[in-house]
Amino acid sequence: MVKFSKELEAQLIPEWKDAFVNYWQLKKQVKKIKISKKPHHVHDGNSSLIHDFGRSIFDSIRSFTMTSQMKFHKSHEVSQVKSIIKEGENVEEQEEQEEIYETENELVQLFSEEDEVRLFFEMLDEELKKVNEFYKTKESEFLERGDILNKQLQILLDLKQVLTDRRRKTLGSRSGSGTGFFSRSHSSSGRNSDFSETQSDCGSPRGSETISQTEEVIAALEKNGINFVNSASTRAKTKRGGKPKVAMRIDIPATTPTRTIAAVTSMLWEDLVNNPKKDGPREYINKKKIQCAEKMIRGAFVELYRGLGLLKTYSSLNMVAFVKILKKFDKVAKQQSSANYLKQVKRSHFISSDKVVRLMDEVESLFTQHFANSDRKKAMKFLRPQQNKESHMITFFVGLFTGCFVTLFSVYAILAHLSGMFSTRTEAAYVETVYPVFSMFALLSLHLFMYGCNLFLWKGTRINYNFIFEFQPKTALKYRDAFLIGTCLMTSVVGALVVHLILLSNGFSPSQVDAIPGILLLIFLALLICPLNVFYRPTRFYFLKVIRNIVCSPFYKVLMVDFFMADQLTSQIPLMRHLESSACYFLAGSLTTHGLPTCNSGRMYIELAYVISFAPYYWRAMQCARRWFDESDINHLANLGKYVSAMVAAGARLTYSREPDSQLWFSIVLVTSVIATVYQLYWDFVKDWGFFNLKSKNFLLRDELILKNKSIYYASIALNLVLRVAWVETVMHFNVRPFESRLLDFFLASLEVIRRGHWNFYRLENEHLNNVGKFRAVKAVPLPFRETDSDG
């Protein structure tokens, strides 16, 4: 049977952990009470031991138990919690009430000498007060959010309804050319219909009627808080009864290139609307804006429902914790003395209030009606997404593929040694053909393995990575899934290596068998973009979407998962270089001519090497620029400087590798690399990990630490420092053969992947602790409609 303390730790909301009942501290206090009950004298004999064992803190009053029995029955209160309510002095506003819980129980008075009992109930009072205050704060926050969303939804519905009615009237009175100001393209879904605009003829005899109809539209929408530029309340009438120019203000986040360009040009467009010319363009209600607004409101309802569910879980878990700890106290005290205290707990606000449940029912009803076409089953798929069930088959296949990989790799090592593939005679051709493709897959598999380790550790330490990355249940990988993909990938690669080596040993020409690495690469690329619902399709498509966002930086809004993945790419520059070599070898005619120098000395190849070395740092720098543009935080510009310095250092090292005898480039490499390394180390330790806080209670660390052993953090600092200076190898000239040189490069690239996986854990730990410090467990979704006029 699982202990409740472990069950509570597994089920509590990580971001609200500090707001839960401190069950563990109360449990320690109960143990202290148990220790204080132990007898001071031990008698010989079994009967004496049994008698002493049965003694309790209540033995001191057994002499007057009978005389006080009537008193206990009349009062029916052994432990009582009184609430002192302080009312606010402002009568016009809603009165604020603060409950201060104090224990004035007869049990503690009777045993005033038992300080541990008194301390226990004082701690219990403090925990009850903490839980109630937090629950009230979150409840009022969600209720306020619900009111705002209700108003936003009403604006959206009024907008649709008014436009629908206006379209019907316009169509009924229209003859010949279109005269309506707004028109609607009706779809079969009803609620999810699109909107379009039809401009009326300025010279139409019904111009004055159109003006009045437009004013009705504006009035109907402005009463619900929609802002209009040059609306009837803020603009002068246009001359000669001309149709007014109206601009509805819908705030759509610039998350895509189209929206980004629209956001940049919106200021110019509003200037045209605010200062209309005689023949200026007429503003319209864009159907895409309406669709985006509807999507934003839908997402906000989903997050509100999720937050209400978390608050409901918070209430139930705390109630169970109070029940459990009071039962433990009764067991130790051997009295049913906490029943009345438990009754008072049940009358507390976090248990007695039903506002959260009623709001959840209301959200379900509204969401089902307006966003799911009255289909409750469809609505519940959004509001309560099902988690993917863990299968033991995945664990079985992870073990199977791991065993196959070890076996095949052993076979490959033996065959390579027996066939003499790494001898001076055949070494160059074999290494240049096979190494780029297979080392690329090896680095990718190693990164997947490190990511699987990250997922395992994040889960074990209760770091809510799904919330931080905003993963959906269908796209989120579990650590077993990451291990399965990595082991499957490496088993296939080593199997292809064995087949390739066997064919070469049996006399097949290199031109016939060297296509195997290329075929393997094409198979995996085809699997990555395969539209069939096989092999983690939602995850594969989400990965491609994130890569698209990175490549198209800064036009896409930068999310946590985007810049986190871009950081991973900065550690996989060797993998991208191997991809370049493989593509060059198989596409530049080397497969038929077997001319290895083709992809080593070509001008285009050399220039492309610079582009590939710069690309990940450039993408990351553009993300920092976009975040600075969105958030106006100067730290993002400082972070951009870090990646610019890394680009300069990477370019200098690449140039020096082609001119190893140049002392000038050696000096440039040394200076730029040292600056970039110091910059990166500072950002790793101070910004990304939150370490080196001089005021922290943990020396050179931060105040809050998830891992209990502090030495792990100090060792991690040292390890990250050592792995960050691995570039020193690039300025040292080792006299080794091509195979050893390639093996050394692969080893250094592997160290960088390991360093990145090591960095990932502490980066997300720091992000999680920031969320915990702000009790941020629900995503804040921006809303489309503004509630106050911003244009005069």
C-alpha positions in Angstrom: 0.0 0.0 0.0 1.4 3.4 -1.0 1.8 5.9 1.8 -0.3 9.0 1.5 2.7 11.3 1.7 4.1 9.7 -1.5 0.6 9.8 -3.1 0.2 13.4 -2.3 3.6 14.3 -3.7 2.8 12.5 -6.9 -0.6 14.1 -7.4 -0.1 17.7 -6.2 0.2 20.5 -8.7 4.0 21.2 -8.9 3.6 25.0 -9.4 1.3 25.3 -6.3 3.4 23.0 -4.1 4.1 25.7 -1.6 0.4 26.5 -1.2 -0.5 22.9 -0.3 -0.8 21.7 3.3 2.7 21.0 4.6 1.8 17.4 5.4 5.3 16.3 5.9 6.0 18.9 8.6 2.8 18.1 10.4 3.7 14.4 10.2 7.0 15.2 11.9 5.2 17.0 14.6 2.9 14.0 15.2 6.0 11.9 15.6 7.3 14.3 18.2 4.1 14.0 20.1 4.5 10.2 19.9 8.0 10.4 21.2 6.9 12.7 24.1 4.4 10.0 25.2 7.1 7.4 25.9 7.3 6.5 29.6 10.3 7.7 31.7 10.6 4.4 33.7 10.7 0.9 32.2 9.5 -2.0 34.4 10.6 -5.5 34.1 8.1 -8.2 33.0 5.8 -8.6 30.1 2.8 -7.2 31.9 4.7 -4.1 32.9 5.8 -3.6 29.3 2.3 -3.9 28.0 1.0 -1.6 30.7 3.6 1.1 30.0 3.1 0.7 26.2 -0.6 1.5 26.6 0.1 4.7 28.5 -0.7 8.0 26.7 -0.6 11.7 27.4 -4.2 11.3 28.6 -3.2 9.3 31.7 -2.6 12.5 33.7 -6.3 13.3 33.7 -7.8 9.8 34.0 -8.3 10.6 37.7 -10.9 13.2 36.9 -12.2 11.8 33.6 -15.5 10.7 35.3 -16.1 14.2 36.9 -15.5 16.0 33.6 -17.5 13.5 31.5 -20.7 15.5 31.7 -18.9 18.6 30.7 -17.5 17.0 27.6 -20.9 15.7 26.6 -22.6 19.1 27.1 -20.1 21.0 25.1 -19.5 18.5 22.3 -16.4 20.4 21.5 -13.0 19.0 22.5 -11.2 20.9 19.7 -12.7 24.1 18.3 -11.6 26.6 15.7 -12.9 30.1 16.0 -12.9 32.5 13.0 -12.4 36.2 13.7 -13.7 38.1 10.8 -12.4 41.6 10.1 -14.8 43.6 7.9 -13.6 46.4 5.7 -14.4 49.9 6.5 -15.6 50.9 3.0 -19.3 50.1 2.9 -19.8 51.1 -0.8 -17.4 48.5 -2.0 -17.7 44.8 -1.5 -16.6 44.0 2.1 -13.3 42.2 2.3 -13.1 39.4 4.9 -10.0 37.9 6.3 -10.3 34.8 8.4 -7.7 34.3 11.1 -7.8 30.8 12.5 -6.9 30.3 16.1 -7.2 27.2 18.1 -8.8 27.5 21.5 -9.4 23.9 22.2 -10.1 22.4 25.5 -7.7 19.5 24.8 -4.6 21.8 24.7 -5.8 23.6 27.8 -6.1 20.4 29.7 -2.6 19.4 28.6 -0.9 22.8 28.8 2.3 21.0 29.7 2.3 19.2 26.4 3.9 21.8 24.2 4.1 19.5 21.3 0.3 19.1 21.1 -0.2 22.9 21.3 2.4 23.4 18.6 0.7 20.8 16.4 -2.7 22.6 16.5 -1.0 26.0 16.0 0.7 24.6 12.8 -2.6 23.1 11.8 -4.3 26.6 12.1 -1.6 28.2 10.0 -1.9 25.6 7.3 -5.7 25.9 7.2 -5.3 29.7 6.9 -2.8 29.4 4.1 -4.9 27.0 2.1 -8.0 29.1 2.5 -6.3 32.3 1.5 -4.7 30.7 -1.6 -8.0 29.2 -2.6 -9.8 32.5 -2.3 -7.2 34.3 -4.4 -7.2 31.7 -7.2 -11.0 31.5 -7.1 -11.5 35.2 -7.5 -8.9 35.2 -10.2 -10.7 32.5 -12.2 -14.1 34.1 -11.6 -12.8 37.4 -12.9 -11.3 35.6 -15.9 -14.6 33.8 -16.5 -16.5 37.2 -16.5 -14.1 38.6 -19.0 -14.3 35.6 -21.3 -18.1 35.7 -21.0 -18.0 39.3 -22.3 -15.6 38.4 -25.0 -17.8 35.6 -26.2 -20.8 37.8 -26.1 -19.0 40.4 -28.3 -18.1 37.7 -30.8 -21.7 36.3 -30.9 -23.1 39.9 -31.2 -20.7 40.6 -34.0 -21.8 37.5 -35.9 -25.5 38.1 -35.2 -25.5 41.7 -36.2 -23.6 41.0 -39.4 -25.9 38.1 -40.2 -29.1 40.3 -39.7 -27.6 43.2 -41.7 -26.7 40.8 -44.6 -30.2 39.5 -44.7 -31.7 43.0 -44.8 -29.2 44.0 -47.4 -29.9 41.0 -49.6 -33.6 41.6 -49.3 -33.4 45.3 -50.5 -30.5 44.9 -53.0 -31.1 44.9 -56.7 -28.4 44.9 -59.3 -25.0 45.8 -57.7 -24.3 45.2 -54.1 -25.2 48.0 -51.6 -24.6 46.4 -48.2 -21.8 47.5 -46.0 -21.2 44.1 -44.5 -22.0 40.7 -46.0 -21.5 37.2 -44.6 -20.5 34.0 -46.3 -22.7 31.4 -44.6 -21.3 28.0 -43.9 -23.0 24.8 -42.8 -21.5 25.0 -39.3 -23.5 28.1 -38.4 -21.4 29.3 -35.5 -18.0 28.9 -37.3 -19.1 30.8 -40.4 -16.7 33.1 -42.2 -17.2 36.8 -42.8 -16.6 38.9 -45.9 -17.2 42.5 -46.9 -19.1 44.0 -49.8 -18.8 47.7 -50.3 -21.8 49.7 -51.3 -21.9 52.1 -54.2 -21.1 55.6 -52.9 -23.5 57.1 -55.5 -26.4 54.8 -54.5 -29.7 56.5 -53.7 -29.8 54.4 -50.5 -26.6 56.0 -49.1 -28.3 57.6 -46.1 -29.9 54.3 -45.2 -26.5 52.6 -45.3 -25.1 55.2 -43.0 -27.8 54.6 -40.4 -27.4 50.9 -40.7 -23.7 51.2 -40.2 -24.3 53.4 -37.1 -26.5 50.6 -35.7 -23.8 48.1 -36.2 -21.3 50.3 -34.4 -23.6 51.1 -31.5 -24.5 47.4 -31.1 -20.9 46.4 -30.9 -19.5 49.3 -28.9 -21.9 48.7 -26.1 -20.0 45.4 -25.5 -16.6 47.1 -25.5 -15.4 46.8 -29.1 -13.2 49.8 -30.1 -13.7 51.5 -33.4 -11.4 54.0 -35.0 -13.3 57.2 -36.1 -16.6 55.8 -34.6 -19.7 57.9 -34.1 -18.6 59.0 -30.7 -15.2 60.2 -31.7 -15.4 61.4 -35.2 -17.2 64.0 -37.2 -19.8 63.1 -39.8 -18.5 62.8 -43.3 -19.6 65.4 -45.7 -22.6 65.0 -48.0 -23.8 61.9 -46.4 -20.8 59.9 -47.5 -20.4 56.4 -45.9 -18.3 56.6 -42.6 -15.0 54.7 -42.5 -14.9 52.3 -39.6 -12.0 50.2 -38.2 -12.7 47.6 -35.7 -9.9 47.0 -33.2 -9.2 43.2 -32.9 -5.9 42.4 -31.3 -4.5 39.3 -33.0 -1.0 38.2 -31.8 1.6 38.3 -34.6 2.5 34.7 -34.4 2.9 34.0 -38.1 4.8 35.8 -40.9 1.5 37.1 -42.3 0.4 38.5 -38.9 3.8 39.9 -38.3 3.8 41.9 -41.6 0.2 42.9 -40.8 1.3 44.1 -37.3 4.1 46.2 -38.8 1.8 47.8 -41.4 -1.2 48.2 -39.1 0.1 51.6 -37.8 0.3 53.0 -41.3 -3.2 51.6 -42.0 -4.7 53.1 -38.9 -3.1 56.5 -39.9 -5.0 56.2 -43.1 -8.2 55.4 -41.3 -7.7 58.1 -38.6 -7.0 60.7 -41.2 -9.2 59.6 -44.1 -9.0 61.3 -47.4 -11.9 61.8 -49.7 -11.2 58.8 -51.8 -9.3 56.9 -49.1 -9.7 53.1 -48.6 -12.6 51.8 -46.6 -11.8 49.7 -43.5 -13.4 46.3 -43.4 -13.9 43.4 -41.0 -11.5 40.7 -42.0 -12.9 37.2 -41.9 -9.5 35.8 -40.9 -9.5 38.2 -37.9 -12.9 36.9 -36.8 -11.7 33.3 -37.1 -8.5 34.1 -35.2 -10.5 35.9 -32.5 -12.8 32.8 -32.2 -9.8 30.5 -31.9 -8.2 32.7 -29.2 -11.4 32.8 -27.2 -11.8 29.0 -27.5 -8.2 28.5 -26.3 -8.9 30.8 -23.4 -11.9 28.8 -22.3 -9.8 25.6 -22.5 -7.2 27.1 -20.2 -9.8 28.5 -17.8 -11.4 25.1 -17.6 -8.0 23.5 -17.0 -7.3 26.0 -14.2 -10.6 25.3 -12.5 -9.9 21.6 -12.7 -6.5 22.2 -11.0 -8.2 24.3 -8.3 -10.7 21.6 -7.7 -7.9 19.0 -7.4 -6.1 21.4 -5.0 -9.2 21.5 -2.7 -9.8 17.8 -2.6 -6.1 16.9 -2.0 -5.9 19.4 0.9 -9.0 18.0 2.4 -7.7 14.5 2.3 -4.4 15.7 3.8 -6.2 17.3 6.8 -8.2 14.1 7.3 -5.1 11.9 7.2 -3.0 14.0 9.5 -5.9 14.3 12.1 -6.3 10.5 12.0 -2.6 10.1 12.7 -3.0 12.5 15.6 -6.0 10.6 17.0 -4.0 7.3 16.6 -1.1 8.7 18.6 -3.3 10.4 21.2 -5.6 7.4 21.4 -8.6 9.7 21.5 -11.2 10.9 19.0 -10.4 14.4 19.9 -10.1 16.0 16.4 -13.6 15.3 15.1 -14.8 18.9 15.8 -11.7 20.3 14.2 -12.4 18.3 11.1 -15.9 19.6 11.0 -14.6 23.1 11.1 -12.2 22.3 8.2 -15.1 21.0 6.2 -16.9 24.3 6.8 -13.9 26.2 5.5 -14.1 28.2 2.3 -12.0 25.9 0.1 -14.4 23.0 0.8 -17.8 24.8 1.3 -17.5 27.1 -1.7 -19.2 25.7 -4.9 -18.3 28.6 -7.2 -15.6 26.7 -9.0 -17.9 23.7 -9.7 -20.7 26.0 -11.0 -18.2 27.9 -13.2 -16.9 24.6 -14.6 -20.4 23.6 -15.5 -21.0 26.9 -17.1 -17.8 26.7 -19.1 -18.8 23.2 -20.3 -22.2 24.4 -21.4 -20.9 27.5 -23.2 -18.1 25.6 -24.9 -20.3 22.8 -26.0 -22.9 25.2 -27.4 -20.6 27.7 -29.2 -17.4 25.8 -30.1 -18.5 22.2 -30.5 -21.9 22.6 -32.3 -23.7 21.3 -29.2 -21.7 18.0 -29.3 -20.6 17.4 -25.7 -18.3 14.5 -26.7 -16.4 16.8 -29.1 -16.2 19.5 -26.5 -14.8 17.2 -23.8 -12.0 16.3 -26.3 -10.8 19.9 -26.0 -11.6 20.5 -22.3 -10.4 17.1 -21.0 -7.9 15.7 -23.5 -7.1 12.1 -22.9 -3.5 11.2 -21.9 -1.8 8.5 -24.0 -1.7 5.3 -22.0 1.8 3.8 -21.3 2.3 0.4 -22.8 4.7 -2.2 -21.6 5.3 -3.1 -25.2 7.4 0.0 -25.6 9.6 -1.0 -22.7 9.9 -4.5 -24.3 11.0 -3.1 -27.7 13.4 -0.7 -26.0 15.2 -3.7 -24.5 14.9 -5.7 -27.7 16.5 -2.9 -29.9 19.2 -2.2 -27.3 20.2 -5.9 -27.3 20.2 -5.9 -31.1 22.3 -2.8 -31.2 24.9 -4.2 -28.9 25.1 -7.4 -30.8 25.3 -5.8 -34.3 27.9 -3.3 -33.1 30.1 -6.2 -31.8 29.7 -8.0 -35.1 30.6 -4.9 -37.0 33.7 -4.3 -34.9 34.9 -7.9 -35.5 34.2 -7.8 -39.2 35.9 -4.4 -39.7 39.0 -5.7 -37.9 39.1 -9.0 -39.9 38.5 -7.3 -43.3 41.1 -4.6 -42.6 38.8 -1.7 -43.5 40.8 0.7 -41.4 44.1 -0.1 -42.9 46.1 2.5 -44.8 45.1 1.0 -48.1 41.3 1.3 -47.8 40.9 3.7 -44.9 40.4 7.0 -46.8 37.8 5.8 -49.2 35.8 3.9 -46.6 35.9 6.7 -44.0 34.9 9.4 -46.5 32.0 7.4 -47.7 30.6 5.8 -44.6 31.6 8.2 -41.8 29.4 11.2 -42.5 26.1 9.3 -42.8 26.6 7.0 -39.9 28.1 9.5 -37.5 25.2 11.8 -38.3 22.7 9.1 -37.2 24.9 8.3 -34.2 24.8 12.0 -33.0 21.1 12.1 -33.5 20.5 8.9 -31.6 22.8 10.2 -28.8 20.7 13.4 -28.6 17.5 11.4 -28.4 19.0 9.3 -25.6 20.0 12.5 -23.7 16.5 13.9 -24.3 15.0 10.6 -22.9 17.2 11.0 -19.8 16.0 14.6 -19.5 12.4 13.4 -19.7 13.0 10.7 -17.1 14.7 13.2 -14.7 12.1 15.9 -15.2 9.3 13.4 -14.4 11.1 12.1 -11.4 11.7 15.6 -10.0 8.1 16.8 -10.8 9.2 19.4 -13.3 6.2 20.2 -15.4 7.8 20.1 -18.8 4.6 19.6 -20.7 3.2 22.9 -19.4 6.5 24.7 -19.9 6.8 23.6 -23.6 3.0 23.8 -24.1 2.9 20.2 -25.3 -0.4 18.6 -26.2 -1.0 15.1 -25.0 -0.9 13.8 -28.5 2.5 15.3 -29.3 4.3 14.9 -26.0 6.9 12.1 -26.0 7.5 10.2 -22.8 11.0 9.0 -21.9 10.3 5.5 -23.1 9.2 6.8 -26.5 12.5 8.8 -26.8 14.5 5.7 -25.9 12.5 3.6 -28.4 13.2 6.0 -31.2 16.9 6.3 -30.4 17.5 2.5 -30.1 15.4 1.8 -33.2 17.4 4.3 -35.2 20.8 3.0 -34.0 19.9 -0.6 -34.6 18.9 0.2 -38.2 22.1 2.2 -38.7 24.5 -0.5 -37.3 22.6 -3.1 -39.3 23.2 -1.2 -42.5 26.8 -0.8 -41.5 27.1 -4.6 -41.2 25.4 -5.2 -44.5 27.6 -2.6 -46.2 30.8 -4.2 -44.8 29.8 -7.7 -45.7 29.1 -6.7 -49.3 32.4 -5.0 -49.6 34.2 -8.0 -48.1 32.5 -10.3 -50.6 34.0 -8.5 -53.6 31.3 -6.0 -54.5 32.6 -2.8 -56.0 32.3 0.4 -53.9 30.1 2.0 -56.5 27.5 -0.7 -56.0 27.4 -0.7 -52.2 28.2 2.9 -51.3 24.6 3.8 -52.1 23.5 2.0 -48.9 24.2 5.0 -46.6 22.3 7.3 -49.0 19.4 4.9 -49.2 19.2 4.7 -45.4 19.2 8.5 -45.2 16.4 8.8 -47.8 14.3 6.2 -45.9 14.5 8.2 -42.7 13.7 11.5 -44.4 10.7 9.9 -46.1 9.6 8.5 -42.7 9.9 12.0 -41.1 7.5 13.6 -43.6 5.3 10.5 -44.0 1.6 11.6 -43.9 0.4 8.2 -42.7 -0.6 7.9 -39.0 2.4 5.7 -38.1 5.5 6.1 -36.0 4.4 9.1 -33.9 2.9 11.2 -36.7 1.6 14.0 -34.4 5.1 14.3 -32.8 6.8 14.3 -36.2 4.6 17.0 -37.6 5.0 19.1 -34.5 8.7 18.7 -34.8 8.6 19.9 -38.4 6.4 22.9 -37.4 9.0 23.9 -34.7 11.8 23.6 -37.3 9.8 25.8 -39.7 9.4 28.4 -36.9 13.1 28.4 -36.3 14.2 28.6 -39.9 11.7 31.5 -40.6 12.8 33.5 -37.5 12.0 36.3 -36.7 8.6 36.2 -38.5 7.1 33.6 -36.1 6.3 34.4 -32.5 9.0 32.7 -30.3 7.7 30.2 -27.8 9.7 28.3 -25.2 9.8 25.2 -27.3 11.1 27.2 -30.3 14.2 28.7 -28.7 14.8 25.6 -26.7 15.0 23.6 -29.9 17.1 26.3 -31.6 19.6 25.9 -28.7 19.7 22.2 -29.4 20.6 23.0 -33.1 23.6 25.1 -32.0 25.0 21.9 -30.5 24.4 19.9 -33.6 26.5 21.9 -36.1 28.7 18.8 -36.7 25.5 16.8 -37.6 24.5 19.5 -40.2 28.1 19.4 -41.6 27.8 15.7 -42.0 24.5 16.1 -43.8 26.2 18.6 -46.1 29.0 16.1 -46.9 26.6 13.2 -47.5 24.4 15.3 -49.8 27.5 16.5 -51.7 28.9 13.0 -52.1 25.7 11.5 -53.3 24.5 14.4 -55.5 27.7 15.7 -57.0 28.5 12.6 -59.0 31.0 11.2 -56.5 29.0 8.0 -56.3 29.9 7.1 -59.9 33.3 8.7 -60.3 34.4 8.1 -56.7 36.2 11.4 -56.7 36.5 12.2 -53.0 38.2 15.6 -53.5 35.1 16.9 -55.2 33.4 17.6 -51.8 36.5 18.8 -50.0 38.0 21.5 -52.2 35.0 22.9 -54.1 34.3 26.6 -53.6 30.6 26.1 -53.2 31.2 23.4 -50.6 33.5 25.7 -48.6 31.1 28.6 -48.7 28.2 26.3 -47.7 30.2 25.2 -44.7 30.3 28.8 -43.4 26.5 29.1 -43.9 25.8 25.9 -42.0 28.2 26.9 -39.2 26.5 30.3 -38.9 22.8 29.2 -39.4 21.9 27.9 -35.9 23.5 30.9 -34.2 21.8 33.3 -36.7 18.4 31.7 -36.1 18.8 31.9 -32.4 19.9 35.6 -32.7 16.9 36.4 -34.7 14.7 34.8 -32.1 16.3 37.0 -29.5 15.6 40.0 -31.7 11.9 39.0 -32.1 11.5 38.5 -28.3 13.0 41.9 -27.7 10.6 43.4 -30.2 7.6 41.7 -28.5 8.6 42.1 -24.8 10.9 45.1 -24.9 13.3 43.3 -22.5 16.9 44.5 -22.9 18.2 41.0 -21.7 17.2 39.6 -25.1 19.5 42.0 -26.9 22.3 40.9 -24.5 21.5 37.3 -25.4 21.6 38.2 -29.0 25.2 39.4 -28.5 26.1 36.0 -27.1 25.1 34.3 -30.3 26.8 36.9 -32.5 30.0 36.3 -30.6 29.6 32.6 -31.1 29.1 33.1 -34.9 32.3 35.1 -35.1 34.2 32.4 -33.1 32.8 29.6 -35.3 33.8 31.5 -38.5 37.3 32.1 -37.2 37.8 28.5 -36.2 36.6 27.3 -39.6 38.9 29.6 -41.5 41.9 28.6 -39.3 41.2 24.9 -40.0 41.8 25.7 -43.7 44.9 27.8 -43.0 46.5 26.0 -40.0 49.9 27.6 -40.5 48.6 31.2 -40.2 49.6 32.8 -36.9 47.2 35.7 -37.5 44.2 33.4 -37.7 45.5 31.5 -34.7 45.4 34.7 -32.7 42.0 35.6 -34.0 40.6 32.2 -33.0 42.1 32.4 -29.6 40.7 35.9 -28.8 37.2 35.3 -30.3 36.8 31.9 -28.8 37.8 33.1 -25.3 35.3 36.0 -25.5 32.5 33.7 -26.7 33.3 31.1 -24.1 33.3 33.5 -21.2 30.0 35.1 -22.6 28.4 31.6 -22.9 29.5 30.5 -19.4 28.1 33.6 -17.8 24.8 33.2 -19.5 24.7 29.5 -18.7 25.3 29.9 -15.0 23.6 33.2 -14.2 20.8 33.6 -16.7 19.8 30.1 -17.8 20.5 28.2 -14.6 20.0 31.1 -12.1 23.3 30.3 -10.2 25.9 32.6 -8.7 23.4 34.5 -6.6 25.6 36.1 -4.0 22.6 36.6 -1.6 21.4 33.1 -1.9 21.3 30.9 1.2 23.0 28.2 -0.9 26.5 29.3 -1.6 26.9 30.4 -5.3 23.6 28.7 -6.2 20.0 29.9 -5.9 17.6 29.8 -3.0 15.3 27.1 -4.4 16.9 23.8 -5.4 15.0 20.7 -6.6 17.9 18.2 -6.0 18.6 17.7 -2.3 22.4 17.1 -2.8 24.0 20.4 -3.4 27.3 18.8 -4.5 25.5 17.7 -7.7 25.1 21.4 -8.7 28.8 22.2 -8.0 29.9 19.2 -10.0 27.6 20.3 -12.9 29.1 23.7 -12.9 32.6 22.2 -13.2 31.5 19.8 -15.9 29.8 22.5 -18.0 33.0 24.6 -17.7 35.2 21.8 -18.9 32.9 20.9 -21.8 32.6 24.5 -22.9 36.3 24.8 -23.6 36.5 21.7 -25.8 37.2 24.0 -28.7 40.8 24.1 -27.6 41.3 20.8 -29.6 40.6 22.7 -32.8 43.8 24.9 -32.3 46.0 21.9 -31.5 47.6 20.0 -34.3 47.6 16.2 -33.7 49.5 14.1 -36.1 46.9 11.3 -36.6 45.6 9.3 -39.5 42.3 10.3 -41.2 40.3 7.6 -39.3 41.7 8.8 -35.9 41.0 12.4 -36.9 37.4 11.6 -37.8 37.0 9.6 -34.6 38.3 12.5 -32.5 35.9 14.9 -34.2 33.0 12.5 -33.5 34.1 12.3 -29.9 34.2 16.1 -29.4 30.8 16.4 -31.1 29.4 13.7 -28.8 30.7 15.7 -25.8 28.9 18.8 -27.0 25.6 16.8 -27.3 26.2 15.4 -23.8 26.8 18.9 -22.5 23.6 20.1 -24.1 21.6 17.3 -22.5 23.2 18.2 -19.2 22.4 21.9 -19.7 18.8 21.1 -20.5 17.9 19.7 -17.1 19.1 22.8 -15.2 17.6 25.2 -17.7 14.1 23.7 -17.3 14.6 23.4 -13.6 15.1 27.1 -13.4 12.1 27.8 -15.6 10.0 25.5 -13.5 11.1 27.2 -10.2 10.2 30.6 -11.8 6.7 29.3 -12.5 6.5 27.9 -8.9 7.5 31.2 -7.4 4.7 32.9 -9.3 2.2 30.0 -8.8 1.8 30.0 -12.6 0.1 26.7 -13.5 -2.2 27.9 -16.3 -1.2 29.5 -19.5 -2.3 33.1 -20.0 -4.1 33.4 -23.4 -4.4 36.9 -24.9 -7.9 38.0 -25.8 -8.8 39.6 -29.1 -11.2 42.4 -28.1 -10.2 45.5 -26.2 -12.5 46.7 -23.5 -11.5 50.4 -23.4 -11.1 53.0 -26.1 -7.5 53.7 -27.0 -8.1 56.0 -29.8 -9.4 59.5 -29.4 
